């Protein structure tokens, strides 16, 4: 257990930030799943509508180091390839 005032404050901050990071990561997964479900169902208009929203969530997560920059680039590449593959 922390003894100093500063260490106690850091614990409080870490808990709060951890919840925020979990929410951002969850949002990325949710939007990605929605997009891939639309692709699988063949709903091109819905997939194209979700693509920029999903990319934005991924970029925001990478910007705040919730996910690594390269992981974000890879995920964006995968979702764009999936949407482009719909003919």
MOPAC internal coordinates of N, CA, C and O (Angstrom, degrees):
PM7 1SCF
backbone

  N    0.0000 0     0.00 0     0.00 0    0    0    0
  C    1.4605 1     0.00 0     0.00 0    1    0    0
  C    1.5235 1   109.15 1     0.00 0    2    1    0
  O    1.2310 1   121.35 1   -35.00 1    3    2    1
  N    1.3221 1   115.03 1   145.00 1    3    2    1
  C    1.4609 1   120.48 1  -179.37 1    5    3    2
  C    1.5249 1   110.68 1   -70.79 1    6    5    3
  O    1.2310 1   121.43 1   -35.22 1    7    6    5
  N    1.3134 1   114.88 1   144.78 1    7    6    5
  C    1.4565 1   119.81 1  -179.32 1    9    7    6
  C    1.5194 1   112.18 1  -108.54 1   10    9    7
  O    1.2310 1   120.52 1   141.54 1   11   10    9
  N    1.3216 1   116.60 1   -38.46 1   11   10    9
  C    1.4617 1   118.58 1  -176.28 1   13   11   10
  C    1.5258 1   110.80 1   -81.57 1   14   13   11
  O    1.2310 1   121.68 1   -21.48 1   15   14   13
  N    1.3110 1   114.39 1   158.52 1   15   14   13
  C    1.4576 1   121.67 1   178.41 1   17   15   14
  C    1.5363 1   110.46 1   -61.27 1   18   17   15
  O    1.2310 1   121.61 1   139.27 1   19   18   17
  N    1.3239 1   114.53 1   -40.73 1   19   18   17
  C    1.4624 1   120.68 1  -178.86 1   21   19   18
  C    1.5332 1   111.28 1   -65.00 1   22   21   19
  O    1.2310 1   120.58 1   138.09 1   23   22   21
  N    1.3172 1   116.49 1   -41.91 1   23   22   21
  C    1.4605 1   120.42 1  -179.53 1   25   23   22
  C    1.5313 1   110.86 1   -66.37 1   26   25   23
  O    1.2310 1   120.49 1   142.12 1   27   26   25
  N    1.3232 1   116.67 1   -37.88 1   27   26   25
  C    1.4664 1   120.65 1   177.89 1   29   27   26
  C    1.5301 1   110.62 1   -64.36 1   30   29   27
  O    1.2310 1   121.06 1   139.99 1   31   30   29
  N    1.3267 1   115.59 1   -40.01 1   31   30   29
  C    1.4596 1   120.07 1   178.36 1   33   31   30
  C    1.5299 1   110.48 1   -65.23 1   34   33   31
  O    1.2310 1   120.17 1   138.39 1   35   34   33
  N    1.3316 1   117.27 1   -41.61 1   35   34   33
  C    1.4599 1   121.04 1   179.36 1   37   35   34
  C    1.5374 1   110.80 1   -61.72 1   38   37   35
  O    1.2310 1   120.62 1   142.49 1   39   38   37
  N    1.3180 1   116.41 1   -37.51 1   39   38   37
  C    1.4638 1   120.22 1   177.85 1   41   39   38
  C    1.5288 1   109.92 1   -62.85 1   42   41   39
  O    1.2310 1   120.66 1   134.68 1   43   42   41
  N    1.3363 1   116.34 1   -45.32 1   43   42   41
  C    1.4677 1   120.13 1   178.18 1   45   43   42
  C    1.5290 1   110.88 1   -60.48 1   46   45   43
  O    1.2310 1   120.70 1   135.62 1   47   46   45
  N    1.3299 1   116.26 1   -44.38 1   47   46   45
  C    1.4586 1   120.49 1  -179.18 1   49   47   46
  C    1.5304 1   111.46 1   -64.82 1   50   49   47
  O    1.2310 1   121.25 1   139.50 1   51   50   49
  N    1.3328 1   115.21 1   -40.50 1   51   50   49
  C    1.4659 1   119.78 1  -179.01 1   53   51   50
  C    1.5227 1   111.56 1   -63.56 1   54   53   51
  O    1.2310 1   120.20 1   140.24 1   55   54   53
  N    1.3171 1   117.21 1   -39.76 1   55   54   53
  C    1.4628 1   121.02 1   179.20 1   57   55   54
  C    1.5286 1   109.97 1   -63.51 1   58   57   55
  O    1.2310 1   120.85 1   135.06 1   59   58   57
  N    1.3145 1   115.98 1   -44.94 1   59   58   57
  C    1.4607 1   120.89 1  -179.40 1   61   59   58
  C    1.5316 1   111.39 1   -64.32 1   62   61   59
  O    1.2310 1   120.60 1   136.59 1   63   62   61
  N    1.3323 1   116.45 1   -43.41 1   63   62   61
  C    1.4602 1   120.76 1  -179.13 1   65   63   62
  C    1.5242 1   111.16 1   -69.06 1   66   65   63
  O    1.2310 1   120.84 1   144.04 1   67   66   65
  N    1.3333 1   115.99 1   -35.96 1   67   66   65
  C    1.4618 1   120.34 1   178.94 1   69   67   66
  C    1.5244 1   110.92 1   -61.58 1   70   69   67
  O    1.2310 1   120.39 1   139.03 1   71   70   69
  N    1.3206 1   116.85 1   -40.97 1   71   70   69
  C    1.4695 1   120.95 1   177.57 1   73   71   70
  C    1.5325 1   111.16 1   -64.43 1   74   73   71
  O    1.2310 1   120.68 1   139.17 1   75   74   73
  N    1.3332 1   116.30 1   -40.83 1   75   74   73
  C    1.4656 1   120.52 1   179.21 1   77   75   74
  C    1.5244 1   110.35 1   -65.17 1   78   77   75
  O    1.2310 1   120.35 1   138.27 1   79   78   77
  N    1.3365 1   116.94 1   -41.73 1   79   78   77
  C    1.4592 1   120.73 1  -179.98 1   81   79   78
  C    1.5214 1   111.64 1   -66.23 1   82   81   79
  O    1.2310 1   120.55 1   140.18 1   83   82   81
  N    1.3395 1   116.55 1   -39.82 1   83   82   81
  C    1.4597 1   120.16 1   178.05 1   85   83   82
  C    1.5274 1   110.30 1   -62.09 1   86   85   83
  O    1.2310 1   120.57 1   139.51 1   87   86   85
  N    1.3238 1   116.51 1   -40.49 1   87   86   85
  C    1.4627 1   120.89 1   179.99 1   89   87   86
  C    1.5271 1   110.75 1   -63.77 1   90   89   87
  O    1.2310 1   120.26 1   137.90 1   91   90   89
  N    1.3364 1   117.12 1   -42.10 1   91   90   89
  C    1.4640 1   120.72 1   179.88 1   93   91   90
  C    1.5230 1   110.90 1   -65.66 1   94   93   91
  O    1.2310 1   120.32 1   136.86 1   95   94   93
  N    1.3193 1   117.00 1   -43.14 1   95   94   93
  C    1.4635 1   121.04 1   179.71 1   97   95   94
  C    1.5249 1   110.47 1   -64.93 1   98   97   95
  O    1.2310 1   120.53 1   140.19 1   99   98   97
  N    1.3095 1   116.59 1   -39.81 1   99   98   97
  C    1.4543 1   121.65 1   179.21 1  101   99   98
  C    1.5241 1   110.47 1   -64.93 1  102  101   99
  O    1.2310 1   120.53 1   139.88 1  103  102  101
  N    1.3248 1   116.60 1   -40.12 1  103  102  101
  C    1.4578 1   121.52 1   179.72 1  105  103  102
  C    1.5323 1   110.43 1   -63.32 1  106  105  103
  O    1.2310 1   120.76 1   139.41 1  107  106  105
  N    1.3375 1   116.14 1   -40.59 1  107  106  105
  C    1.4640 1   120.39 1   177.94 1  109  107  106
  C    1.5260 1   109.78 1   -61.50 1  110  109  107
  O    1.2310 1   120.53 1   133.35 1  111  110  109
  N    1.3220 1   116.60 1   -46.65 1  111  110  109
  C    1.4726 1   120.41 1  -179.69 1  113  111  110
  C    1.5261 1   111.10 1   -63.19 1  114  113  111
  O    1.2310 1   120.15 1   137.81 1  115  114  113
  N    1.3233 1   117.33 1   -42.19 1  115  114  113
  C    1.4637 1   121.86 1  -178.95 1  117  115  114
  C    1.5262 1   111.18 1   -61.92 1  118  117  115
  O    1.2310 1   120.40 1   130.23 1  119  118  117
  N    1.3283 1   116.84 1   -49.77 1  119  118  117
  C    1.4604 1   120.19 1  -179.08 1  121  119  118
  C    1.5245 1   111.18 1   -64.46 1  122  121  119
  O    1.2310 1   120.45 1   141.45 1  123  122  121
  N    1.3396 1   116.74 1   -38.55 1  123  122  121
  C    1.4602 1   120.30 1   179.03 1  125  123  122
  C    1.5232 1   110.19 1   -63.40 1  126  125  123
  O    1.2310 1   120.33 1   136.47 1  127  126  125
  N    1.3342 1   116.98 1   -43.53 1  127  126  125
  C    1.4599 1   120.85 1   179.57 1  129  127  126
  C    1.5252 1   111.16 1   -63.95 1  130  129  127
  O    1.2310 1   120.11 1   138.57 1  131  130  129
  N    1.3392 1   117.40 1   -41.43 1  131  130  129
  C    1.4621 1   120.91 1   178.42 1  133  131  130
  C    1.5274 1   110.61 1   -61.27 1  134  133  131
  O    1.2310 1   121.18 1   135.47 1  135  134  133
  N    1.3356 1   115.34 1   -44.53 1  135  134  133
  C    1.4606 1   120.50 1  -179.12 1  137  135  134
  C    1.5232 1   110.78 1   -63.72 1  138  137  135
  O    1.2310 1   120.04 1   132.28 1  139  138  137
  N    1.3259 1   117.53 1   -47.72 1  139  138  137
  C    1.4595 1   120.90 1  -178.64 1  141  139  138
  C    1.5334 1   111.62 1   -66.56 1  142  141  139
  O    1.2310 1   120.41 1   148.47 1  143  142  141
  N    1.3272 1   116.83 1   -31.53 1  143  142  141
  C    1.4682 1   120.36 1   175.82 1  145  143  142
  C    1.5296 1   110.12 1   -66.53 1  146  145  143
  O    1.2310 1   120.64 1   140.16 1  147  146  145
  N    1.3384 1   116.39 1   -39.84 1  147  146  145
  C    1.4648 1   120.37 1   178.37 1  149  147  146
  C    1.5258 1   110.38 1   -65.90 1  150  149  147
  O    1.2310 1   120.57 1   141.05 1  151  150  149
  N    1.3351 1   116.52 1   -38.95 1  151  150  149
  C    1.4658 1   120.82 1   178.14 1  153  151  150
  C    1.5297 1   109.75 1   -64.13 1  154  153  151
  O    1.2310 1   120.92 1   134.31 1  155  154  153
  N    1.3265 1   115.84 1   -45.69 1  155  154  153
  C    1.4686 1   120.77 1  -179.06 1  157  155  154
  C    1.5317 1   111.39 1   -63.13 1  158  157  155
  O    1.2310 1   120.83 1   143.27 1  159  158  157
  N    1.3377 1   116.01 1   -36.73 1  159  158  157
  C    1.4669 1   120.60 1   179.80 1  161  159  158
  C    1.5280 1   112.04 1   -76.90 1  162  161  159
  O    1.2310 1   120.39 1   167.92 1  163  162  161
  N    1.3398 1   116.86 1   -12.08 1  163  162  161
  C    1.4550 1   120.85 1   179.74 1  165  163  162
  C    1.5206 1   113.76 1    82.58 1  166  165  163
  O    1.2310 1   120.27 1  -164.08 1  167  166  165
  N    1.3179 1   117.08 1    15.92 1  167  166  165
  C    1.4724 1   122.37 1  -179.86 1  169  167  166
  C    1.5291 1   109.39 1   -86.39 1  170  169  167
  O    1.2310 1   121.01 1   -91.74 1  171  170  169
  N    1.3263 1   115.67 1    88.26 1  171  170  169
  C    1.4631 1   120.81 1  -173.35 1  173  171  170
  C    1.5335 1   112.68 1   -66.68 1  174  173  171
  O    1.2310 1   119.97 1   140.95 1  175  174  173
  N    1.3328 1   117.66 1   -39.05 1  175  174  173
  C    1.4664 1   119.38 1  -178.44 1  177  175  174
  C    1.5300 1   110.99 1   -65.86 1  178  177  175
  O    1.2310 1   120.61 1   139.49 1  179  178  177
  N    1.3218 1   116.44 1   -40.51 1  179  178  177
  C    1.4673 1   120.40 1   178.86 1  181  179  178
  C    1.5236 1   110.42 1   -67.67 1  182  181  179
  O    1.2310 1   120.32 1   139.97 1  183  182  181
  N    1.3201 1   117.00 1   -40.03 1  183  182  181
  C    1.4654 1   121.26 1   179.12 1  185  183  182
  C    1.5246 1   110.48 1   -63.59 1  186  185  183
  O    1.2310 1   120.42 1   137.02 1  187  186  185
  N    1.3137 1   116.79 1   -42.98 1  187  186  185
  C    1.4662 1   120.24 1   179.35 1  189  187  186
  C    1.5293 1   111.49 1   -68.78 1  190  189  187
  O    1.2310 1   120.39 1   149.13 1  191  190  189
  N    1.3266 1   116.86 1   -30.87 1  191  190  189
  C    1.4666 1   120.12 1   176.89 1  193  191  190
  C    1.5232 1   110.78 1   -70.25 1  194  193  191
  O    1.2310 1   120.49 1   140.96 1  195  194  193
  N    1.3362 1   116.66 1   -39.04 1  195  194  193
  C    1.4596 1   121.07 1  -177.46 1  197  195  194
  C    1.5272 1   113.93 1   -79.28 1  198  197  195
  O    1.2310 1   120.17 1   157.59 1  199  198  197
  N    1.3338 1   117.28 1   -22.41 1  199  198  197
  C    1.4640 1   120.42 1  -175.48 1  201  199  198
  C    1.5295 1   113.67 1   -56.47 1  202  201  199
  O    1.2310 1   118.46 1   126.97 1  203  202  201
  N    1.3391 1   120.54 1   -53.03 1  203  202  201
  C    1.4679 1   118.60 1  -179.96 1  205  203  202
  C    1.5342 1   112.95 1   -66.58 1  206  205  203
  O    1.2310 1   120.13 1   147.58 1  207  206  205
  N    1.3267 1   117.35 1   -32.42 1  207  206  205
  C    1.4678 1   120.28 1   178.43 1  209  207  206
  C    1.5259 1   110.85 1   -66.25 1  210  209  207
  O    1.2310 1   120.92 1   138.01 1  211  210  209
  N    1.3193 1   115.84 1   -41.99 1  211  210  209
  C    1.4592 1   120.67 1   179.45 1  213  211  210
  C    1.5226 1   110.74 1   -67.54 1  214  213  211
  O    1.2310 1   120.36 1   136.23 1  215  214  213
  N    1.3229 1   116.93 1   -43.77 1  215  214  213
  C    1.4687 1   121.18 1   179.26 1  217  215  214
  C    1.5316 1   110.33 1   -61.13 1  218  217  215
  O    1.2310 1   120.89 1   141.56 1  219  218  217
  N    1.3191 1   115.90 1   -38.44 1  219  218  217
  C    1.4639 1   119.83 1   179.40 1  221  219  218
  C    1.5278 1   110.87 1   -64.62 1  222  221  219
  O    1.2310 1   120.34 1   136.91 1  223  222  221
  N    1.3321 1   116.96 1   -43.09 1  223  222  221
  C    1.4733 1   120.46 1   178.96 1  225  223  222
  C    1.5293 1   110.61 1   -63.04 1  226  225  223
  O    1.2310 1   120.80 1   139.22 1  227  226  225
  N    1.3310 1   116.08 1   -40.78 1  227  226  225
  C    1.4632 1   120.22 1   179.67 1  229  227  226
  C    1.5297 1   110.10 1   -64.36 1  230  229  227
  O    1.2310 1   120.32 1   135.94 1  231  230  229
  N    1.3288 1   117.00 1   -44.06 1  231  230  229
  C    1.4669 1   120.97 1   179.31 1  233  231  230
  C    1.5217 1   111.53 1   -62.03 1  234  233  231
  O    1.2310 1   120.28 1   138.39 1  235  234  233
  N    1.3171 1   117.08 1   -41.61 1  235  234  233
  C    1.4654 1   120.60 1   179.99 1  237  235  234
  C    1.5291 1   111.14 1   -65.45 1  238  237  235
  O    1.2310 1   120.52 1   141.15 1  239  238  237
  N    1.3304 1   116.60 1   -38.85 1  239  238  237
  C    1.4611 1   120.33 1   178.71 1  241  239  238
  C    1.5273 1   110.30 1   -65.92 1  242  241  239
  O    1.2310 1   120.28 1   141.19 1  243  242  241
  N    1.3239 1   117.08 1   -38.81 1  243  242  241
  C    1.4629 1   120.72 1   179.45 1  245  243  242
  C    1.5270 1   110.94 1   -70.49 1  246  245  243
  O    1.2310 1   120.73 1   142.58 1  247  246  245
  N    1.3097 1   116.21 1   -37.42 1  247  246  245
  C    1.4674 1   120.51 1  -178.81 1  249  247  246
  C    1.5278 1   111.38 1   -62.37 1  250  249  247
  O    1.2310 1   120.37 1   145.01 1  251  250  249
  N    1.3120 1   116.89 1   -34.99 1  251  250  249
  C    1.4629 1   121.18 1  -179.52 1  253  251  250
  C    1.5296 1   112.57 1   -97.79 1  254  253  251
  O    1.2310 1   120.55 1  -165.19 1  255  254  253
  N    1.3488 1   116.55 1    14.81 1  255  254  253
  C    1.4691 1   123.29 1   176.65 1  257  255  254
  C    1.5236 1   114.14 1    61.79 1  258  257  255
  O    1.2310 1   120.02 1  -152.62 1  259  258  257
  N    1.3210 1   117.57 1    27.38 1  259  258  257
  C    1.4592 1   120.50 1   173.17 1  261  259  258
  C    1.5208 1   107.76 1   -73.23 1  262  261  259
  O    1.2310 1   120.83 1   139.75 1  263  262  261
  N    1.3414 1   116.01 1   -40.25 1  263  262  261
  C    1.4548 1   121.26 1   171.55 1  265  263  262
  C    1.5276 1   107.44 1  -126.27 1  266  265  263
  O    1.2310 1   120.50 1   -21.93 1  267  266  265
  N    1.3240 1   116.66 1   158.07 1  267  266  265
  C    1.4666 1   121.54 1  -178.02 1  269  267  266
  C    1.5273 1   109.91 1   -71.07 1  270  269  267
  O    1.2310 1   120.87 1   -29.26 1  271  270  269
  N    1.3362 1   115.94 1   150.74 1  271  270  269
  C    1.4692 1   121.03 1  -179.67 1  273  271  270
  C    1.5270 1   111.91 1   -56.74 1  274  273  271
  O    1.2310 1   120.26 1   136.99 1  275  274  273
  N    1.3283 1   117.12 1   -43.01 1  275  274  273
  C    1.4703 1   119.96 1  -179.28 1  277  275  274
  C    1.5231 1   111.31 1   -68.37 1  278  277  275
  O    1.2310 1   120.30 1   144.68 1  279  278  277
  N    1.3218 1   117.03 1   -35.32 1  279  278  277
  C    1.4661 1   120.68 1   177.07 1  281  279  278
  C    1.5280 1   109.57 1   -64.84 1  282  281  279
  O    1.2310 1   120.79 1   141.08 1  283  282  281
  N    1.3252 1   116.10 1   -38.92 1  283  282  281
  C    1.4684 1   120.50 1   178.58 1  285  283  282
  C    1.5244 1   110.22 1   -64.59 1  286  285  283
  O    1.2310 1   120.58 1   136.00 1  287  286  285
  N    1.3216 1   116.50 1   -44.00 1  287  286  285
  C    1.4666 1   120.51 1   179.65 1  289  287  286
  C    1.5229 1   110.08 1   -62.53 1  290  289  287
  O    1.2310 1   120.61 1   138.68 1  291  290  289
  N    1.3332 1   116.45 1   -41.32 1  291  290  289
  C    1.4668 1   120.86 1  -179.61 1  293  291  290
  C    1.5248 1   110.56 1   -64.75 1  294  293  291
  O    1.2310 1   120.21 1   135.94 1  295  294  293
  N    1.3297 1   117.20 1   -44.06 1  295  294  293
  C    1.4677 1   120.71 1  -179.81 1  297  295  294
  C    1.5202 1   111.64 1   -64.35 1  298  297  295
  O    1.2310 1   120.66 1   137.69 1  299  298  297
  N    1.3329 1   116.34 1   -42.31 1  299  298  297
  C    1.4597 1   119.98 1   178.57 1  301  299  298
  C    1.5246 1   110.42 1   -63.31 1  302  301  299
  O    1.2310 1   120.71 1   139.62 1  303  302  301
  N    1.3222 1   116.26 1   -40.38 1  303  302  301
  C    1.4565 1   120.72 1   178.19 1  305  303  302
  C    1.5259 1   110.52 1   -61.89 1  306  305  303
  O    1.2310 1   120.49 1   136.68 1  307  306  305
  N    1.3116 1   116.68 1   -43.32 1  307  306  305
  C    1.4643 1   121.33 1  -178.84 1  309  307  306
  C    1.5351 1   111.85 1   -63.65 1  310  309  307
  O    1.2310 1   120.60 1   135.27 1  311  310  309
  N    1.3289 1   116.45 1   -44.73 1  311  310  309
  C    1.4717 1   118.22 1  -177.92 1  313  311  310
  C    1.5256 1   111.08 1   -70.48 1  314  313  311
  O    1.2310 1   120.43 1   144.24 1  315  314  313
  N    1.3324 1   116.79 1   -35.76 1  315  314  313
  C    1.4694 1   119.38 1   179.44 1  317  315  314
  C    1.5256 1   110.04 1   -68.57 1  318  317  315
  O    1.2310 1   120.76 1   140.31 1  319  318  317
  N    1.3140 1   116.15 1   -39.69 1  319  318  317
  C    1.4625 1   120.43 1   177.84 1  321  319  318
  C    1.5368 1   110.32 1   -63.15 1  322  321  319
  O    1.2310 1   120.88 1   140.64 1  323  322  321
  N    1.3337 1   115.92 1   -39.36 1  323  322  321
  C    1.4614 1   119.88 1   179.92 1  325  323  322
  C    1.5290 1   111.39 1   -64.76 1  326  325  323
  O    1.2310 1   120.48 1   137.19 1  327  326  325
  N    1.3298 1   116.69 1   -42.81 1  327  326  325
  C    1.4772 1   120.49 1  -179.81 1  329  327  326
  C    1.5269 1   110.40 1   -69.69 1  330  329  327
  O    1.2310 1   120.69 1   139.27 1  331  330  329
  N    1.3530 1   116.28 1   -40.73 1  331  330  329
  C    1.4731 1   119.15 1   179.43 1  333  331  330
  C    1.5311 1   111.54 1   -66.39 1  334  333  331
  O    1.2310 1   120.75 1   152.20 1  335  334  333
  N    1.3140 1   116.17 1   -27.80 1  335  334  333
  C    1.4591 1   120.81 1  -179.26 1  337  335  334
  C    1.5137 1   114.02 1   -72.76 1  338  337  335
  O    1.2310 1   120.72 1   168.33 1  339  338  337
  N    1.3236 1   116.22 1   -11.67 1  339  338  337
  C    1.4710 1   119.72 1   177.56 1  341  339  338
  C    1.5275 1   108.72 1   -76.38 1  342  341  339
  O    1.2310 1   120.36 1   -59.32 1  343  342  341
  N    1.3014 1   116.91 1   120.68 1  343  342  341
  C    1.4829 1   118.29 1  -178.12 1  345  343  342
  C    1.5075 1   111.27 1  -115.48 1  346  345  343
  O    1.2310 1   120.10 1   180.00 1  347  346  345

